[in-house]
Amino acid sequence: MASKIYSDATEALAGLLRDGMTICSGGFGLSGLPERLIDAIEASGVKGLTVVSNNAGIDNVGLGKLLRSRQIAKMISSYVGENKEFERQYLAGELEVEFCPQGTLAERCRAGGAGIPGFYTKTGVGTIVADGKETKVFDGETYVLERGIVADLSIIKGWKADESGNLLFRKTARNFNQPMATASKMTVAEVEEIVPVGSLNPDCIHVPGIYVKRMIVGAPYDKKIEFRTTRPREAA
């Protein structure tokens, strides 16, 4: 079996990028961001991207870099957050944004990975979220139809993987990385460590290796803090 391990992000993405493609990007705020892969996408110059992500991080960090370079044409997200460039481009009509409730977005990715083309949910009924979408009544309650998401490429950040691509996430970095790992035709993961096959407890695997096609070791990482809050040191 051919190795899934590549030397760096540029090599791992070789032959996969094209203008106008749809990319699922894991992460939540600054937790679990596939930083090395995002940097390689920026360096490639590919443009007109549709990016599915809970948010776009902060200015000039993570997906914020692709917004700054104008490589993203559309975001499918649940939160604009503290990214001022995201907000500015949206309000100026320079960026198309499809807002999606956070739980619905996670389920759209999970459904896409499970081969489910659509599902009904009560979330968003009676709001602009439901505009133009099919609704149906079940047991006297109205539900709106949401489509599953299947992207051309998923980029995710893991903690540890074995050489076959079986993957573990660490604590909250599991966030959107897990459903997005299955929601595409090609998943590329960056991890902090790759260990030999058999080193990981099979009962603890978060994403089976069948979903992960290519991997890189991205470590070391510089831990970024979205909001730094301090207080004066108390007198001894």
C-alpha angles and dihedrals in degrees: 000000000000116000117260092203118102129188098238144349095270092055092044091055096043111131094006103086127084138154116274097019126141118241129190109210121194125218141085117231102318095332118106097000117166089227100167093049092048089051090052091050090052091050092050092063093222110159145186090055127170107211124195111203138136087244140334098255114231134315113302094355123103112327088002086078091058091048091051091051091048093236094130117079098174136020124201101198146140099217137035090192122168097334103119094185090054089052094045095050092047095049091045091053092243095117129046112224128192107195114208128179109257098242091044091052092052091049092047089057093044091048092050090053091049093052094252109141096197146350139194123245136172092220110109097013110148093018135091087267087075097045111127093004129117116256130196136187119236119181091342095309126109119234131185125225116240124188124232116243123235113174131194090239138013121203115193141171120226135179103222135000137176123231091268092058099255101154141208128192125206117236115294093002085080088075112113093347094084100054092039091053089071099035100086146052091247128030122193118187133195115202139179095235140012117206133186120277109272094033095101126072106248090217091060100052112124098187121023116231093244088079097048112078102170135019142186134185105241099179140155100061130186107225109231123202118214096200119019111200121183138170131204115276111256118242114259 
